[in-house]
Structure formats: structure tokens, C-alpha cells
Amino acid sequence: MKQLIEDIVKTLVDNPEEVLVHEVAGEQSVVYEIKVEASDIGKVIGKQGKTANAIRALIRAAAAKTGRNAVINIIS
């Protein structure tokens, strides 16, 4: 799942080498923290948050197969 997030975000940004994804696992959920360069934060979030919401929907659907919840936080 972490690799999927990295692949998606790296295709969106200008500086793919600066993308870091940190995974924090809990009992019922997993939190993914995406860290990107400040100049790329708008590309990951998108207009009115549509890109970020699409990424969140994909990851939630993939996590549902494992029976866990997934949360994505975007950090600059």
C-alpha cells in the first residue's frame, strides 16, 4: 500500500525524489503521512482538494480488502 501511494504521488510532483511516505499502523487503522516539498503541495492536493480526495478514495478501497481503515495526511 505504501508503494502504491509513493508511485501515485511521485507522478504528480515536480520533485519525485523529495516524496516520503511514512506508515503508522494501529490495530484497526493505518495512517499514511505523505511529505512533499512545499512547492509541490498544491499538485498533490489539487483544486478544491479533488486530487487528495481521489488518492484517499483509492487507498481506502484497497485497505478495505484487508479489513482495516486507512487515513492519509499530506505534510509539506
C-alpha positions in Angstrom: 0.0 0.0 0.0 2.8 2.4 0.9 4.5 1.7 -2.5 1.2 2.4 -4.3 0.9 5.8 -2.5 4.5 6.7 -3.4 4.0 5.8 -7.1 0.9 7.9 -7.3 2.3 10.9 -5.6 5.7 10.8 -7.4 3.9 11.0 -10.8 2.1 14.2 -9.7 5.0 16.3 -8.3 8.0 18.1 -9.9 10.5 16.7 -7.4 9.7 13.0 -7.0 12.9 12.4 -5.1 11.6 14.5 -2.2 8.4 12.4 -1.7 8.4 10.5 1.6 5.6 8.2 2.8 5.6 7.2 6.5 3.3 4.4 7.7 1.9 4.3 11.2 0.0 1.1 11.9 -2.6 0.8 14.6 -5.0 -2.1 15.5 -7.9 -1.1 13.2 -6.3 1.6 11.0 -3.2 2.7 9.2 -2.1 6.3 8.9 0.0 7.3 5.9 1.8 10.6 6.2 2.9 11.9 2.8 5.7 14.5 2.9 6.3 16.6 -0.2 8.3 19.7 -0.9 6.3 22.9 -0.2 6.2 23.9 -3.9 4.5 20.5 -4.8 1.9 20.5 -2.1 -0.7 22.2 -4.4 -0.2 19.5 -7.0 -0.9 16.7 -4.5 -4.0 18.4 -3.0 -5.4 19.7 -6.3 -8.1 22.2 -6.9 -10.6 22.1 -4.1 -8.9 19.0 -2.8 -10.1 16.8 -5.6 -6.7 15.1 -6.2 -6.2 14.4 -2.5 -9.7 13.0 -2.1 -9.2 10.7 -5.1 -6.0 9.4 -3.6 -7.8 8.9 -0.3 -10.6 7.0 -2.0 -8.2 4.7 -3.8 -6.3 3.9 -0.6 -9.5 3.4 1.5 -10.8 0.9 -1.1 -7.5 -1.0 -1.2 -7.4 -1.0 2.6 -11.0 -2.3 2.9 -9.9 -5.6 1.3 -7.6 -6.1 4.3 -10.4 -5.2 6.8 -8.6 -2.1 8.0 -9.2 1.7 7.7 -6.6 3.9 6.0 -6.1 7.6 6.7 -3.8 9.9 4.6 -2.2 13.1 5.8 -0.4 15.4 3.5 2.5 17.3 5.0 4.8 19.9 3.4 
